[in-house]
């Protein structure tokens, strides 16, 4: 549930290091493979939420757009949160 997500976030937060380049397409495609596999199972038992927290501009914008389009029919949501002063 939501509390589990919050607990996991709080647990991992001290270990996160933000660095570049800011390529989103690899992680979007990775999670999309899990969602596609879940969809092939023929049940709605799993839904994936990918939360990306970034402090930099996307450096693979065209590939990221295509990854989002490809994932748009899968049981997943993609949330991108920009922190800091970069142009998001």
C-alpha positions, 0 to 999 in steps of 0.5 A: 500500500501507500505506507509501504511506498513511503517506508521504502522511500524513506529507507532508500533516500539516504543512499541516493546519489544524483549524477549525470548524464540523465538518461531516462529511457533505460529505466523506463524500458526496464520497468516496461518489460516487467509490466509487459510480462505482467500483461501477458499473464492475462490478469490485472494482478500487478500494476507498476509505478515508476517514480523518477527523481531527477536533478538534471535535464533529460539527455536522451529526450527522444529515446525517453519520449519513445519509451513513454509512448511504448509503455503507454498501453502497459499497466504502469505509471511514470512519475518524473519529479524534478528537484533543484534549479535545472530546466525540467 
